[in-house]
């Protein structure tokens, strides 16, 4: 029983390290293609025509304009990118 408890604790700690190690930041010069107010997301298209959906704070989404060029910095997790949407860190015109 005692060994099993330690094994579970070790597995949880290692999983946490792996999850945190997978966080990355990406930046790009991109155009805002679409703004979705209900989900608080924007779709940005970089210069290679790759599109990414990014979560944006509600206070910031009202300041962003469609078809405008921005320097966008967002964070995402390599391990859960297929589950979660990247989160905006900063945006500059």
C-alpha positions in Angstrom: 0.0 0.0 0.0 2.8 2.4 0.9 4.8 1.6 -2.3 1.7 2.1 -4.4 1.0 5.6 -2.9 4.6 6.7 -3.6 4.4 5.3 -7.2 1.2 7.4 -7.8 2.8 10.5 -6.4 5.9 10.0 -8.5 3.8 9.5 -11.7 1.8 12.7 -10.9 5.0 14.7 -10.4 6.6 13.4 -13.6 3.4 14.1 -15.6 3.4 17.7 -14.3 7.0 18.2 -15.4 6.3 16.8 -18.8 3.2 19.0 -19.2 5.0 22.2 -18.1 8.0 21.4 -20.3 5.6 21.3 -23.3 4.6 25.0 -23.1 5.9 27.2 -25.9 5.6 30.7 -27.1 5.2 31.6 -30.8 5.4 35.0 -32.4 4.6 36.1 -35.9 3.6 39.0 -38.1 0.1 38.1 -39.1 -3.2 39.3 -40.4 -6.4 39.0 -38.4 -8.7 37.0 -40.7 -11.7 36.6 -38.4 -12.9 37.8 -35.0 -15.4 35.7 -33.0 -16.8 37.7 -30.1 -18.8 34.9 -28.6 -15.8 32.6 -28.2 -13.3 35.5 -27.6 -11.1 34.1 -30.4 -9.4 35.4 -33.4 -8.1 33.6 -36.5 -4.7 34.9 -37.6 -2.9 34.1 -40.9 0.9 34.4 -41.0 2.9 35.3 -44.0 3.1 31.6 -45.0 -0.7 31.5 -45.2 -1.0 29.3 -42.1 -4.0 30.0 -40.0 -4.2 29.7 -36.2 -7.1 30.3 -33.8 -6.0 32.2 -30.7 -7.9 32.9 -27.5 -8.1 36.6 -26.7 -9.2 38.4 -23.5 -12.6 40.0 -23.8 -11.2 43.5 -23.0 -8.7 43.2 -25.9 -10.9 41.7 -28.6 -12.8 44.9 -29.1 -9.6 46.7 -30.0 -8.6 44.3 -32.8 -9.7 44.9 -36.4 -10.2 42.4 -39.2 -7.8 42.5 -42.2 -5.2 44.4 -40.2 -1.5 43.4 -39.8 -0.3 42.7 -36.2 2.7 41.3 -34.4 1.2 38.5 -32.4 2.7 36.5 -29.5 0.8 33.6 -28.2 1.4 30.6 -25.9 0.4 27.0 -26.5 1.1 23.6 -25.1 2.7 21.0 -27.4 1.0 18.1 -25.6 -2.6 19.5 -25.6 -2.6 21.7 -28.7 -5.3 19.4 -30.2 -7.5 20.0 -27.2 -6.9 23.6 -26.2 -6.6 26.9 -28.2 -3.4 28.9 -28.0 -3.7 32.0 -25.7 -2.7 35.5 -26.7 0.3 37.0 -24.8 0.6 40.2 -26.7 -0.5 42.0 -29.9 0.9 45.1 -31.5 -0.1 46.9 -34.7 
